[in-house]
Amino acid sequence: MLLTERTTSQDYIDLEQKYGANNYHPLDVVIHEASGCWVTDVDGKRYLDCLSAYSAVNQGHAHPKIRQAMIDQVERVTLTSRAFRNDQLGPFYETLSTLTGYPRILPMNTGAEAVETAIKLARKWGYKVKGVPDGQAEIIVCDGNFQGRTTTIISFSPEPQYRDGFGPFTPGFKLIPYGDADALEAAITPNTVAFMLEPIQGEGGVIIPPSGFLKRAAEICQRHRVLLVNDEIQTGLGRTGKLFTQDHEGVRADILILGKALSGGFYPVSAVLSSDEIMSVFKPGDHGSTFGGNPLGAAVARTALEVLVEERMIDNAAAMGEYFLEQLAEINSPLVKEVRGKGLLIGVELKPEAGGARRYCEALREGGVLCKETHVNIIRFAPPLVITRDEIDWALQRIRPVLRGGA
């Protein structure tokens, strides 16, 4: 209950600024309701959501079937911890394994937790199976990565702001240029246990590696007995027009990391998927989470996966993504340097003289389109996978004048 009644967007913004830590720079829209691709602020204005909570809402806001699964499970049991079993975890495992083909699953909550889990899994595999000397395991990562903000993850981040004031850092990581297969091969040593990457760098600015890079990286890893670890937290579950981005090149990672849309935006659920051989290095007590695999999260995630497939959202992402990308690329603007993307993950990079992407995102917000800047000059468009052509056309009517200089 609010101690003082709030009625306008500015009231809520003031409340956040008064009490909250200053660790985000959000656009000043205060969302009150959401459904499908649309959100409504506390003042009653509607917006088309073209960010999808950084791809956590692939299935659209408040999907009725996922919402009902959550309500039904809340009325039964929400948390047991992993000290006991529950009747939702096994069916969730079965659904996810059947859909992806990976036989073993370790559930967590947030994407960062899943990345940490994958790091631990790869290191332990390196020591117990590959025979790397204890404490010497190396993991190769890519320049431009963004895979979370834990102390270990920022230890291999190239972004100075993510590291400033947070050392000392965790050793054991090598940084190579993104998309450079020759650099990958050159960086491998007998102590290399894994190569971990995002198949498209989302937060990095929708950076797409050269065609064939992922396939060649998989071949290099296999030849050197190095685990390929794909972080598909943002790019997976239909976002790029296939179930996983790795599917575009026929690649199957040794370890796959999922999160965000795994629960359709209703609940924090993430997972690490792998083989029997790799996952078997974990024994009871090695790793876990009180909430990881809880019955509420499992029920929600299972339903989120079902609607993704049953309602052909992945096919829609491919078709609508191709159309959206084509239309954006046709905008004739002296301010636009490049339009790039795959499926419904699209980046519009502005030239430096545009003065930064933030003011264009603010102008689009005023016109009723919500998107967000990244890396100063890039606007990211990533609407829910349920978006229609009419809704894209509605957005384009507002995007075109802004990108042509109307910010």
N, C-alpha and C positions, 0 to 999 in steps of 0.2 A: 504494500500500500504506500502510495506517495504521501509524504508529509504535507506537501503543498500541491494543490491541483495544478496540473500543466495542461495547456490547451493548444499551443502552437508549436511549430517546428523549432523556433528559436528558443522556446522554453526548455525543450529537451536537449538542444545543443548546449545551452548554458549549463544545464545540470551535469552533462557529461564533462564539460570543460572544468567545472568546479571540483568534481570528485575523482575523475578518471586520470590514470597515468597518461602522459603525453607520448604514447608510443604508436599512434596511427594518425594519418592525415586523410580522413574520409571526405568524400564530397558531402556537402551539407544538405542531405535529404534524409528525413527521418521516416523510415518505413513502418507502417502500421499493419497493413494487410498485404497478402500476396496470393496469386492463383495463376497457374500456368506460366506464361511469360511476363505477366503484368504484376506490378506492385503499386500500392497506394500509400501516400504519406499521410501524416496526421492531419494535414490541412485539406485532405480529400483529393489531391492531384494524383493522376495515374501516370505511370511511367512504364516503358518497355524495358525490361531488364536484359541488357546485353553483356552481362558479366557472369550470371549464374553462380554467384558466390564462389568465384574462381573455379568453376566447373563442378561444384558440389551439388548443384541443383540441375543436373542433366535432365532428369525426368520431369522438370517443371516444378514450380512452387506448389506445395500442399497437394501433391498428387492424391486423389481420393482413396485409391486402393492402398497406398503405403500408409496414409493417415489412418485408415481403418485397421490395418494390421497393428499399428502402434497402439491405438485405443484398445483393441482386443487384448493385446499382451499386457498393457498397463493394468488391466483389470484382473490379470492372473498373477503374474510375478515379474518383477523387473530386474532383480539382482540376486544371484546366489553366491557369487565369487566362484573361482575355479576349485574351491575346496569341495564342492559338490557338483554333480552333473545337472543339466537341465534339458528339457525336451525340445529346445529350439536350436541348440548349437549343432547337433548332428545333422538335422535337415538343412541348415545353412551351409555346412561343409559340403554336403552332397550336391546342393544346387550350384555352388560356386565351382566345385571340382568338375561337375558334369559340363558346365558351360565353358570352362577354360581348358580342361584337359590336364590340369596340374593335380597330382594325387594327394599332396599334403598342404595343409593350411595352418597358419598361426595367426589368430586374430588379435588385434590391438584396437586402439581407439583413434588416435590422431595420425596424420601422415608422418609427422616427425618421429613418432614412436615406431612406426613401421620401418622407416629408414634406419633408425637405430637398431631395430631388430635384425634387419638385413645385414648391417655391418657386423653385428655380433655373430650371426649365422655364417657369413663368409669367412670371418676370422677363425671361428672354431673349426669349420671345415678344413681350412688351410692347415691348422695345427694337427688335427686328429686324422685327416684323410690324406692330404697332400704331403704332409711331413715337413712343413715349414718350421724352422726353429722357434721356440717359444718367445713371444714378444717381438718377432721380426716381421710379422705379416704386413704387406703393403696392399693398399687399394688405390687403383687409378681412377681419377675423377676428371671432369671437364671444366675448363674455364667457362665462366658464365653461368655456372650451375646455381640453382636455388632448390634446396631439398629440406628446408626447415631451419629452425633457429636455436636448436639445443647447442650446448657447448661443443660437443663433438662435431656436429654438422657445420657450425660456423668455422671450425678449424680447417675445413677444406673449401670454404667459400672465398672467391676472389674479390668480393665486395668489401671495401674498407669499412663502410659504416656498420656492416654486420659483425665486424671483428673488434671495432674500436672500443677499448675499455673492458673487454671480456676475457683476456688471456689469463693464465697460460693456456695454450691450445693443445689439443690431442694430436700426437704424432701418428704417422703411418699412412699418410695420403700423398699421392703424386698428382699434380695438375698438368693436363695436356690441353692443347687447343681443341675446341669442340669441332667434331666432324673430320678430324685428321687421323686416318687409320694408320698412316706411317708413323706418326708420333706415338700412337698407342703401342704398336709393335716395338718401337725403340725403347719405350719406358718399362716394358716387362722385364722382370728379373726372376730368378728362382724363388724369390720370396713373395712374388705377386700372387694374391689369392683371388682378386676380383677386379673387374672394370665396371663401375657404376655410373649410369648416366640417365638423363631424361631423353627419350627419343625425339622430342621436340622441347626446346626450352621455353616454357610458358612465361614465367616471371622474368626471364632474361630478355623477353621481347618477341615471343613467337619466332624463335630462331630455329630454322629447319636445316638439318645437316645435308650435305650433298647426297644425291640419289645413290643408293647402294652402300652408303657408309655403315649402316646398322648391320647389313648382311656380312660385309667384310669384317666388321668388328667381331661378329659372332664366330666367324671362321678363324680369326686370329686367336681369340680366347680358347676355342676348342683345341687348336694346335698346340697351345702353350699350357694347357690344363689350368686355365683361369676362368673363374665363374663370370658369366655375363649377367649383370644385375640391372634390370630395367625399372626405373621409377616411372610408373604410369599413373601416379596419383592424380595428376591433372589431365593427362592425355588419354587415359584409358576409359573403358566403359562407354564407348560410342562417340566420344568427343570428336575424333578425327574422321569419322565415317566408317570405321571398322571397330570391332570389339576392342582391340588394342592397336596402338600405333605400330607396334612391331609386326602386326599382321600385314601391313602394306608391303613389307619386304620378305614375308615368309619366314620370319625369325622367331625363335622360341627361347626366351631368356632362361637361364638356369634358375634365377630367382626373380620373381615379379612382385613389385610393390604396388598395392592398391589402397585407395582411400577416397575421400571426398564423395563422389557420386555413388559410392558403394552403399550409402544409406539414403540416397535421394534427398539429402539435406535435412533429414529429420533428427539425426543422432550421430555422434562421432563414432564411426566404425572404419577401421583399416585392417589390412591383412597382408601377410607375406606368404607367397605361394612358391612351392618348389617341389623337388622330387623326393622319393622315399630315401634315397641315399644321402642327399644333402641334409634334409631335415632331421635325419636320424641322429645327427651329432648332438642334438638337444636332448637332455635327460631331465626328468622331473626336478625342479628347483633351479635349473639353469636360467630360465627366463620366464616372465609372465606379467600379468596385470590383473588387479582386482576387478576392473570393469571389462577387460578384454574378453570377448566371447560371452558377454552377459545375455540373458534370454531376450531382453527388450531389443538390444542392438541386433541380435541374430535374426529375430523375427522381422524387423524392419529391413535389414539388408537383404534377406531372402526375397522379400516382396519387391524391393527396389530392383533387383536383378530380373525378376520375372516380368515386370512391366516394361523394362527396357527392351526385352526380347519380344514379348507378346504384342506390344504396340508398335513394333518396327521402328523404334526411335533411332536406331543406328542407321538404317536405310535413309531415314529422313535427314539425319545429320549429313550424310554424304550428298544428297540431292540439294538440300537447302544451302549447305556450305559452298557447293560449287557455284550456285546462283549468287549468293551474297558476295563471294570473293570476286566473281566476274563483274558484278555491278560496282563494287568499290574500286576495282582496278580501272574502270572506265571513266571514273571521275577525273576530269581534266583540271588539275590544280597545280599551280606553281609551288605550293607548300608541301606537297606529298613527295617523298623520296621513293617509297616502295610500299606495295601492298603484298602481303604474303600470308599463307595459311594452309591448313589442311582440314577438311570438314568444317565444323563450326568453331574452330580455333583460328582466329584471324588477327593479324597485327597490321596496323597502318603506321608506318614510320614517317614522321615529318622531318623536313629539312631544318637545320639549326636556325635559319632565319625565321621560322614559324614562331619562335619564342617559347617553345615547350608545349607539351601535349596537355598539360593541366587545364589551361584556359579553354581549350577546345572541348574537353570533357565537361567542363562547367557550362559551356554554351549548349552542349547537347542535353545536359540535364535540364536546362531551362526549356528546351524544346520537347522534353518528355522521353529522352533516350538516356539510359544509364549505362555508362562504360567507365573504364578507369585507365589512367596513364601508368606506364611503367618505363623505367630507365629514361626518364626525362622527355624523350621525343616520340614515344610509341604509344598509340592508343590500341587497347586490346578489345576486340569484339568476340564474345563467346556466349551467345544466348542459349537458353535451354534447348534441348534437342527436339522439343515438341513445337518449335516455332514454325509458322506457316509462311508461304510466299507472300500473302497479303500483309502479314506483320512485318516481314522484311522490307516490303515496298513502303510501308508506313514509316519505318525507321529511315530508309534511304531518302525519303522526301525531306527529312530533317538533317541527315548527315551531309548530303551534297552541299547545301549552302554554307554549312559550317566549315567543311574542309576546303571550300573555295575561298575562304577568307572572312567568313562571317562571324568569327569568334570575337 
